[in-house]
Amino acid sequence: MTESGAGVEGPDWRRLHPRSLLAGAAVLCGIAGGAALPAFLSLSSGSRPAWQAAAWVLAGAFLLIGGGTAADWVRLRRTRYRIGPELVELHTGLVVVKRRSLARERIRSVDLTANPLQRVLGLVKVGIGTGEHAGSESTLELDLVARAEGEQLRHTLLARLKGPEDPVHDGVLATVDPRWIRYAPVSFVTPLLATAAAGTVMQVSDWFGAQDEVIHWIGDRFEDVSLTWMIVDLALIAVVAGLFGALGLWVEMWFRYRLEREPGGTLRVRRGLFTARSISLEERRLRGAELVEPLGVRLFRGARVDAVATGLAQNDDDKHADLKNLAPPVPRAHADRIVAQVLREAEPPTGAPLTGHPRAARRRRIGWALWGGLGPAALLAGLGLWLTPVLLYVAGATALLTPLWVALALDAYRNLGHGVSGAYLVTRSGTVRRSTVALQRAGVIGWTVKRSWFQRRAGVLTLSATTAAGEGAYAVYDADESEGLLFAAHAVPDLLAPFLEPVPPPETPKARPTER
């Protein structure tokens, strides 16, 4: 076995970098320090003297740090990997020994990640993936190696993907513009961070047994203020905290953002202030692009660019879901340009004119809005007459939201559209989160046609284009029956045609003989 400074190629086994022990020990020190103060206060508040409580806390901290570091040392000694001509192999484990390997011809991505501590120590985590939806079985993680070694591994493992250079399309596609930060406060992250900030204050105060004092202190500050205004003021304070949190999160995620196409067709996204990320996406896996416009961002004419590619996260709950983000929220025109550059198109498919949907689709959405607003209000009113008048006030407040639901329903109808732009079919839908997807027509492997009883009465249907990339299927909601089927047949010829009844041509009227 060779030390970590040896060459990347060759049959020799390699170990992780020894400085990973320092990274692990530093994390354990932080955990021990965070738990030491609450533990000391809890022990000293009883009958134990302060020196005894401190001794117990220090003993526990040393046990945690020492035991964790020893376990990390065993992991370091029992972990080894090598880059062979055909396989990448990783062996790890003491009691349960794991031996895993990936064929080099199947490797599609090599991603580098480093948090602030790892960057100080000159280390990176290397994720080697095959681009398949097989969980951890399709990925090998080297935690941790030297930064230079990680870069060398990336170039070595992706070297076979490189093809001839294309000066027209290769190079930097987008870099960060500080003005894009204006979209951070209007994202959905702001209210989430505001709620998290309020919950954190209450949780931390509960840890120290001071939650009642915090509540009384807040009550004293608003002693001369009505309950309504107190709730409004507290909500504004939480929103301000959420705004600062959203700005900080944007800087952390997108600082030094850079999207580039490397020779041979590999898209690379580099970003991050404290935690640096380097994400590679093989262009052959790309099946299209998606413009995502959350309501707040859309009001400021912005959009985010995501990749529609095989082997990426299929839902937002996946811990690797951000691997598909090609660009942060940017001005819509700039987002279209990024899409055109990524897809190597002269004009962005996401900016193509789309076919609108029939009025029946609008009626359906307005009906949903009325049922969603007035239905619960009527139910609460009935329960209020039967149980308590308090529910009558709740019913009135619920009914007052009905115009908002109707407005969102009308906006959802206006956003419906579909069309064909060159080699791509385009579909758009959504209101709170509007999405415009440009999907390669060659990447569509099937169509799903859905018609509920209500849709049949309205003369509309829902078409779903099935693909092996992205979310797996992209829908065209409530399209006109005949127009939607013709669209599907034209977008992907011969895929839906065998299931369609041919329309007979109109009969040509017979010419009458002219009288002489």
C-alpha positions as CSV (number, residue, x, y, z in Angstrom):
1,M,0.0,0.0,0.0
2,T,1.2,3.5,-0.9
3,E,0.9,6.7,1.0
4,S,-1.5,9.4,-0.1
5,G,1.1,11.3,-2.1
6,A,1.5,8.5,-4.7
7,G,0.3,8.6,-8.2
8,V,-3.4,8.2,-9.0
9,E,-3.0,5.5,-11.7
10,G,-1.8,2.0,-11.0
11,P,-2.8,-1.1,-9.1
12,D,-1.5,0.1,-5.7
13,W,-4.0,0.6,-2.9
14,R,-4.3,4.1,-1.4
15,R,-5.5,5.4,2.0
16,L,-7.5,8.5,2.9
17,H,-5.5,11.5,4.1
18,P,-4.3,11.4,7.7
19,R,-5.5,15.0,8.3
20,S,-9.1,13.7,8.2
21,L,-8.5,12.7,11.9
22,L,-8.1,16.4,12.7
23,A,-11.3,17.3,10.9
24,G,-13.2,14.6,12.8
25,A,-11.6,15.6,16.2
26,A,-12.5,19.3,15.5
27,V,-16.2,18.4,14.9
28,L,-16.3,16.3,18.1
29,C,-14.8,19.2,20.0
30,G,-17.6,21.4,18.7
31,I,-20.2,18.9,19.7
32,A,-18.7,18.4,23.2
33,G,-18.5,22.2,23.7
34,G,-22.1,22.7,22.7
35,A,-23.3,20.0,25.1
36,A,-20.9,20.9,27.9
37,L,-22.7,24.2,29.0
38,P,-26.2,22.7,29.3
39,A,-24.9,19.6,31.1
40,F,-22.9,21.8,33.5
41,L,-25.9,24.0,34.3
42,S,-28.1,20.9,34.8
43,L,-25.6,19.2,37.1
44,S,-24.6,22.3,39.1
45,S,-28.3,23.3,39.7
46,G,-28.7,20.2,41.9
47,S,-26.9,19.2,45.0
48,R,-23.5,18.7,43.3
49,P,-20.8,21.3,43.9
50,A,-19.6,23.2,40.8
51,W,-16.1,21.6,40.7
52,Q,-17.7,18.1,40.7
53,A,-20.1,19.1,37.9
54,A,-17.2,20.5,35.9
55,A,-15.2,17.3,36.4
56,W,-18.1,15.1,35.2
57,V,-18.6,17.4,32.2
58,L,-14.8,17.4,31.3
59,A,-14.6,13.6,31.7
60,G,-17.6,13.2,29.4
61,A,-16.1,15.6,26.8
62,F,-12.7,13.8,26.9
63,L,-14.4,10.4,26.5
64,L,-16.4,11.7,23.5
65,I,-13.5,13.2,21.8
66,G,-11.1,10.4,22.5
67,G,-13.5,7.6,21.7
68,G,-14.6,9.3,18.5
69,T,-11.1,10.0,17.4
70,A,-10.0,6.4,18.1
71,A,-13.0,5.1,16.0
72,D,-12.1,7.5,13.2
73,W,-8.5,6.3,13.3
74,V,-9.7,2.7,13.0
75,R,-11.9,3.8,10.0
76,L,-8.9,5.5,8.5
77,R,-6.7,2.4,8.8
78,R,-9.4,0.1,7.5
79,T,-10.3,2.2,4.5
80,R,-8.4,1.9,1.3
81,Y,-9.2,2.4,-2.4
82,R,-7.5,2.1,-5.7
83,I,-8.0,3.3,-9.3
84,G,-7.4,0.4,-11.6
85,P,-7.5,0.3,-15.4
86,E,-11.1,-1.0,-15.3
87,L,-12.4,-0.7,-11.7
88,V,-12.5,1.8,-8.9
89,E,-12.5,-0.2,-5.7
90,L,-13.2,0.8,-2.1
91,H,-12.7,-1.5,0.9
92,T,-13.7,-0.4,4.4
93,G,-15.0,-1.8,7.7
94,L,-13.7,-3.6,10.7
95,V,-16.4,-6.0,12.0
96,V,-18.4,-5.8,8.8
97,V,-16.0,-5.5,5.9
98,K,-17.5,-3.9,2.8
99,R,-15.9,-4.3,-0.6
100,R,-17.4,-2.2,-3.4
101,S,-16.3,-1.4,-6.9
102,L,-17.5,0.7,-9.9
103,A,-16.6,0.0,-13.5
104,R,-14.7,3.0,-14.8
105,E,-16.7,2.9,-18.1
106,R,-19.9,3.5,-16.1
107,I,-18.6,6.5,-14.1
108,R,-20.5,9.7,-15.1
109,S,-19.7,12.2,-12.4
110,V,-17.0,13.1,-9.9
111,D,-18.1,15.7,-7.4
112,L,-15.9,17.5,-4.9
113,T,-17.3,19.0,-1.6
114,A,-15.5,20.7,1.3
115,N,-16.8,22.5,4.3
116,P,-14.9,25.4,5.9
117,L,-12.9,23.2,8.2
118,Q,-12.0,20.8,5.4
119,R,-11.0,23.7,3.2
120,V,-8.6,25.0,5.9
121,L,-7.0,21.5,6.2
122,G,-6.8,21.3,2.4
123,L,-9.1,18.3,2.1
124,V,-12.1,17.4,0.0
125,K,-14.8,14.7,-0.1
126,V,-14.9,13.0,-3.4
127,G,-18.2,11.5,-4.7
128,I,-17.9,9.1,-7.6
129,G,-21.2,8.3,-9.3
130,T,-22.6,6.3,-12.2
131,G,-25.7,8.5,-12.8
132,E,-28.1,5.7,-11.9
133,H,-31.1,5.7,-9.4
134,A,-29.7,3.0,-7.2
135,G,-29.1,4.9,-4.0
136,S,-25.7,4.5,-2.3
137,E,-24.9,1.5,-4.4
138,S,-24.2,3.7,-7.4
139,T,-21.9,6.1,-5.6
140,L,-18.5,5.7,-3.9
141,E,-17.5,8.4,-1.4
142,L,-13.9,9.1,-0.4
143,D,-14.0,11.0,2.9
144,L,-11.4,12.7,2.8
145,V,-8.5,13.2,0.4
146,A,-6.1,16.1,-0.4
147,R,-7.6,18.8,-2.6
148,A,-5.0,18.3,-5.3
149,E,-5.6,14.6,-5.3
150,G,-9.3,15.1,-5.6
151,E,-8.8,17.3,-8.6
152,Q,-6.5,14.7,-10.1
153,L,-9.0,12.0,-9.5
154,R,-11.7,14.0,-11.2
155,H,-9.6,14.6,-14.3
156,T,-8.4,11.0,-14.4
157,L,-11.9,9.4,-14.1
158,L,-13.6,11.8,-16.5
159,A,-10.8,11.8,-19.1
160,R,-12.5,9.1,-21.2
161,L,-15.5,11.3,-21.6
162,K,-13.6,14.1,-23.3
163,G,-14.1,14.5,-27.0
164,P,-13.0,17.1,-29.6
165,E,-13.1,20.7,-28.4
166,D,-15.9,23.0,-29.5
167,P,-14.7,26.6,-29.2
168,V,-18.1,27.9,-30.0
169,H,-19.9,26.2,-27.1
170,D,-17.1,25.3,-24.7
171,G,-16.0,27.6,-21.9
172,V,-17.7,29.7,-19.3
173,L,-21.5,29.8,-19.7
174,A,-22.4,31.9,-16.6
175,T,-20.8,33.5,-13.6
176,V,-22.3,35.1,-10.5
177,D,-23.7,38.6,-10.6
178,P,-24.1,40.2,-7.2
179,R,-27.4,41.8,-8.3
180,W,-29.0,38.4,-8.4
181,I,-29.1,38.4,-4.6
182,R,-32.3,40.5,-4.8
183,Y,-34.2,37.3,-5.5
184,A,-33.2,35.7,-2.2
185,P,-35.7,37.6,0.1
186,V,-38.7,36.8,-2.2
187,S,-38.1,33.0,-2.2
188,F,-40.0,30.5,-0.1
189,V,-36.9,30.1,2.1
190,T,-37.6,33.4,3.9
191,P,-40.8,32.4,5.7
192,L,-39.3,29.0,6.5
193,L,-36.2,30.6,8.0
194,A,-38.5,33.0,9.9
195,T,-40.4,30.2,11.5
196,A,-37.2,28.3,12.2
197,A,-35.7,31.4,13.9
198,A,-38.8,31.7,16.2
199,G,-38.7,28.0,17.0
200,T,-34.9,28.1,17.7
201,V,-35.4,30.8,20.3
202,M,-38.0,28.9,22.1
203,Q,-36.1,25.6,21.9
204,V,-32.8,27.1,23.2
205,S,-34.6,28.8,26.0
206,D,-36.2,25.5,26.9
207,W,-32.8,23.8,27.1
208,F,-31.7,26.4,29.6
209,G,-34.9,26.2,31.5
210,A,-35.7,29.8,30.7
211,Q,-38.6,29.5,28.3
212,D,-41.1,31.0,30.8
213,E,-38.8,33.9,31.4
214,V,-38.5,34.5,27.6
215,I,-42.3,34.5,27.2
216,H,-42.8,36.8,30.2
217,W,-40.1,39.2,28.8
218,I,-41.9,39.3,25.5
219,G,-45.1,40.0,27.3
220,D,-43.6,42.8,29.2
221,R,-42.3,44.4,26.0
222,F,-45.8,44.4,24.6
223,E,-47.7,45.1,27.7
224,D,-49.4,48.3,26.4
225,V,-50.0,46.8,22.9
226,S,-53.2,45.0,21.8
227,L,-52.9,41.2,21.0
228,T,-53.4,41.8,17.3
229,W,-50.6,44.3,17.0
230,M,-48.3,42.1,19.2
231,I,-48.8,39.2,16.8
232,V,-48.1,41.6,13.8
233,D,-45.0,43.0,15.4
234,L,-43.6,39.5,16.3
235,A,-44.4,38.3,12.8
236,L,-42.5,41.3,11.3
237,I,-39.5,40.6,13.6
238,A,-39.5,37.0,12.5
239,V,-39.7,38.0,8.8
240,V,-36.8,40.4,9.2
241,A,-34.8,37.5,10.7
242,G,-35.9,35.3,7.8
243,L,-34.8,38.0,5.3
244,F,-31.3,38.1,6.8
245,G,-31.2,34.3,6.9
246,A,-32.2,34.1,3.2
247,L,-29.5,36.6,2.2
248,G,-26.9,34.7,4.2
249,L,-28.0,31.3,2.7
250,W,-27.8,32.7,-0.8
251,V,-24.3,34.0,-0.3
252,E,-23.3,30.6,1.2
253,M,-24.7,28.6,-1.7
254,W,-23.9,30.8,-4.7
255,F,-20.8,32.7,-3.9
256,R,-18.2,32.3,-6.6
257,Y,-20.8,30.5,-8.8
258,R,-19.5,29.5,-12.2
259,L,-21.1,27.3,-14.9
260,E,-18.8,26.1,-17.6
261,R,-18.6,23.4,-20.3
262,E,-15.4,21.6,-20.4
263,P,-13.9,20.1,-23.6
264,G,-15.7,16.9,-24.5
265,G,-19.1,18.0,-23.2
266,T,-19.0,18.0,-19.4
267,L,-21.0,20.7,-17.6
268,R,-19.4,21.8,-14.3
269,V,-21.0,23.9,-11.6
270,R,-18.7,25.4,-9.0
271,R,-20.2,27.4,-6.1
272,G,-20.1,28.0,-2.3
273,L,-18.6,30.4,0.2
274,F,-17.9,28.2,3.3
275,T,-18.8,24.8,1.8
276,A,-17.2,24.7,-1.7
277,R,-19.0,22.4,-4.2
278,S,-17.8,21.2,-7.6
279,I,-20.5,19.3,-9.5
280,S,-20.0,17.6,-12.9
281,L,-22.7,16.5,-15.2
282,E,-22.0,14.5,-18.4
283,E,-23.8,16.2,-21.2
284,R,-24.9,12.9,-22.7
285,R,-27.1,12.5,-19.7
286,L,-28.9,15.8,-20.4
287,R,-32.4,15.4,-21.7
288,G,-33.5,19.1,-21.4
289,A,-33.8,21.9,-19.0
290,E,-36.4,23.3,-16.6
291,L,-37.2,26.9,-15.7
292,V,-38.5,27.1,-12.2
293,E,-40.3,30.3,-11.1
294,P,-41.6,30.4,-7.5
295,L,-44.3,33.0,-7.1
296,G,-42.2,35.6,-5.4
297,V,-39.3,35.2,-7.8
298,R,-41.7,35.3,-10.8
299,L,-43.2,38.6,-9.6
300,F,-39.7,40.1,-9.9
301,R,-39.3,38.5,-13.3
302,G,-36.7,35.9,-12.3
303,A,-36.3,32.2,-12.8
304,R,-34.0,29.3,-11.7
305,V,-32.5,26.9,-14.2
306,D,-32.5,23.1,-13.4
307,A,-31.1,20.3,-15.5
308,V,-33.4,17.5,-16.7
309,A,-30.9,14.6,-16.8
310,T,-30.7,10.9,-16.0
311,G,-29.3,9.9,-12.7
312,L,-30.2,13.0,-10.7
313,A,-32.5,13.4,-7.7
314,Q,-36.2,12.8,-8.6
315,N,-37.6,14.8,-5.7
316,D,-36.7,17.6,-3.3
317,D,-36.5,15.3,-0.3
318,D,-33.4,13.6,-1.8
319,K,-30.2,14.9,-0.1
320,H,-28.6,15.3,-3.5
321,A,-31.5,17.2,-5.0
322,D,-29.4,20.4,-5.5
323,L,-27.2,18.6,-8.0
324,K,-29.6,19.5,-10.7
325,N,-29.4,23.3,-10.1
326,L,-27.5,24.8,-13.0
327,A,-28.2,28.5,-12.0
328,P,-29.7,30.4,-9.1
329,P,-32.7,32.6,-9.6
330,V,-31.7,35.1,-12.3
331,P,-33.5,37.5,-14.6
332,R,-35.8,35.5,-16.9
333,A,-34.1,36.7,-20.1
334,H,-30.7,35.6,-18.7
335,A,-32.2,32.2,-17.6
336,D,-33.4,31.7,-21.2
337,R,-29.9,32.4,-22.5
338,I,-28.4,29.9,-20.1
339,V,-30.9,27.3,-21.3
340,A,-29.9,28.0,-24.9
341,Q,-26.2,27.7,-24.1
342,V,-26.6,24.5,-22.1
343,L,-28.7,22.8,-24.8
344,R,-26.5,24.2,-27.6
345,E,-29.5,25.9,-29.3
346,A,-29.5,29.2,-31.1
347,E,-32.8,30.1,-29.4
348,P,-34.0,28.9,-26.0
349,P,-36.9,26.4,-26.3
350,T,-38.3,27.7,-23.0
351,G,-39.0,31.0,-24.7
352,A,-40.9,29.6,-27.6
353,P,-44.6,30.6,-28.0
354,L,-47.0,28.0,-26.5
355,T,-50.5,26.9,-27.3
356,G,-53.0,27.9,-24.8
357,H,-55.6,25.5,-23.2
358,P,-59.4,25.6,-23.7
359,R,-61.8,27.5,-21.4
360,A,-62.9,24.3,-19.9
361,A,-59.5,24.2,-18.1
362,R,-60.2,27.6,-16.6
363,R,-63.7,26.5,-15.4
364,R,-62.2,23.5,-13.7
365,R,-59.6,25.6,-11.9
366,I,-62.2,28.2,-10.8
367,G,-64.4,25.4,-9.6
368,W,-61.6,23.9,-7.5
369,A,-60.9,27.4,-6.0
370,L,-64.6,27.9,-5.1
371,W,-64.8,24.5,-3.5
372,G,-61.5,24.9,-1.7
373,G,-62.6,28.3,-0.3
374,L,-66.4,28.1,0.3
375,G,-66.6,24.3,1.1
376,P,-64.5,24.4,4.3
377,A,-66.2,27.7,5.2
378,A,-69.7,26.1,4.9
379,L,-68.5,23.1,7.0
380,L,-67.1,25.3,9.7
381,A,-70.2,27.5,9.7
382,G,-72.4,24.4,10.2
383,L,-70.1,23.1,13.1
384,G,-70.2,26.6,14.6
385,L,-74.0,26.7,14.7
386,W,-74.0,23.3,16.3
387,L,-71.0,23.5,18.6
388,T,-69.5,26.9,19.3
389,P,-69.8,30.4,17.8
390,V,-66.0,30.6,17.6
391,L,-66.1,28.5,14.5
392,L,-68.3,31.0,12.8
393,Y,-65.5,33.6,13.0
394,V,-63.1,31.0,11.5
395,A,-65.6,30.2,8.8
396,G,-65.8,33.9,7.9
397,A,-62.0,34.3,7.7
398,T,-61.9,31.2,5.5
399,A,-64.5,32.5,3.2
400,L,-62.6,35.8,2.8
401,L,-59.7,33.9,1.3
402,T,-61.9,32.7,-1.6
403,P,-61.0,35.6,-3.9
404,L,-57.3,34.8,-3.4
405,W,-57.9,31.2,-4.4
406,V,-59.8,32.4,-7.5
407,A,-57.0,34.8,-8.5
408,L,-54.5,31.9,-8.2
409,A,-56.8,29.7,-10.2
410,L,-57.0,32.3,-13.0
411,D,-53.2,32.7,-12.9
412,A,-52.8,28.9,-13.1
413,Y,-55.0,28.8,-16.2
414,R,-53.0,31.6,-17.9
415,N,-49.8,29.7,-17.2
416,L,-50.9,26.5,-19.0
417,G,-49.3,25.9,-22.3
418,H,-47.5,23.4,-24.5
419,G,-45.7,23.4,-27.9
420,V,-42.8,22.1,-29.9
421,S,-39.6,24.0,-30.4
422,G,-37.2,22.3,-32.7
423,A,-35.9,19.1,-31.1
424,Y,-37.8,19.8,-27.8
425,L,-41.4,19.6,-26.6
426,V,-42.2,22.3,-24.1
427,T,-44.8,22.3,-21.4
428,R,-45.7,24.9,-18.8
429,S,-47.9,24.8,-15.7
430,G,-48.2,25.9,-12.1
431,T,-48.9,29.2,-10.2
432,V,-47.2,29.1,-6.8
433,R,-44.4,27.3,-8.5
434,R,-44.5,27.8,-12.3
435,S,-42.4,25.4,-14.2
436,T,-41.5,25.5,-17.9
437,V,-39.8,22.2,-19.1
438,A,-38.0,21.8,-22.4
439,L,-37.7,18.0,-23.0
440,Q,-35.9,16.3,-25.8
441,R,-38.4,14.7,-28.1
442,A,-36.0,11.8,-28.6
443,G,-35.9,11.3,-24.8
444,V,-39.7,10.6,-24.6
445,I,-40.2,6.9,-24.3
446,G,-44.0,6.8,-23.8
447,W,-47.2,8.8,-23.4
448,T,-49.8,8.4,-20.7
449,V,-53.3,9.7,-21.4
450,K,-55.6,10.3,-18.5
451,R,-59.3,11.4,-18.6
452,S,-61.4,11.5,-15.6
453,W,-65.2,11.5,-15.8
454,F,-65.2,15.3,-15.3
455,Q,-62.5,15.7,-17.9
456,R,-64.5,13.7,-20.4
457,R,-67.5,15.9,-19.8
458,A,-65.4,19.0,-20.3
459,G,-63.7,17.7,-23.4
460,V,-60.1,17.8,-22.0
461,L,-57.4,15.4,-21.1
462,T,-54.0,15.2,-19.4
463,L,-51.0,14.0,-21.3
464,S,-47.8,12.8,-19.5
465,A,-44.6,12.4,-21.5
466,T,-42.6,9.6,-19.9
467,T,-38.8,9.8,-19.9
468,A,-35.9,8.3,-18.0
469,A,-34.7,11.6,-16.8
470,G,-35.7,14.2,-14.2
471,E,-39.0,13.5,-12.5
472,G,-39.8,10.6,-14.9
473,A,-42.8,12.2,-16.5
474,Y,-43.9,15.7,-17.5
475,A,-47.6,16.5,-17.9
476,V,-49.6,18.7,-20.2
477,Y,-52.7,19.4,-18.0
478,D,-56.2,19.8,-19.3
479,A,-55.4,20.1,-23.0
480,D,-58.2,20.0,-25.7
481,E,-58.9,16.4,-26.6
482,S,-58.2,16.4,-30.3
483,E,-55.5,19.2,-30.2
484,G,-53.7,17.4,-27.3
485,L,-53.5,14.1,-29.1
486,L,-52.4,15.7,-32.3
487,F,-49.7,17.5,-30.4
488,A,-48.4,14.2,-28.8
489,A,-48.5,12.5,-32.2
490,H,-46.5,15.4,-33.8
491,A,-44.0,15.8,-31.0
492,V,-43.0,12.2,-31.0
493,P,-43.9,10.6,-34.3
494,D,-45.0,6.9,-34.5
495,L,-45.2,6.6,-30.7
496,L,-48.9,7.4,-30.2
497,A,-50.0,7.1,-33.9
498,P,-50.9,3.3,-33.6
499,F,-53.4,4.1,-30.9
500,L,-55.2,7.0,-32.7
501,E,-58.1,6.5,-35.0
502,P,-57.4,8.0,-38.5
503,V,-59.6,10.9,-39.3
504,P,-61.2,10.3,-42.8
505,P,-60.6,13.2,-45.2
506,P,-63.7,15.3,-46.0
507,E,-65.6,14.0,-49.0
508,T,-65.2,16.1,-52.2
509,P,-68.6,17.0,-53.6
510,K,-69.3,15.7,-57.1
511,A,-69.2,18.2,-59.9
512,R,-72.6,18.7,-61.5
513,P,-72.8,18.5,-65.3
514,T,-73.1,21.9,-66.9
515,E,-76.1,22.6,-69.1
516,R,-75.5,23.6,-72.6
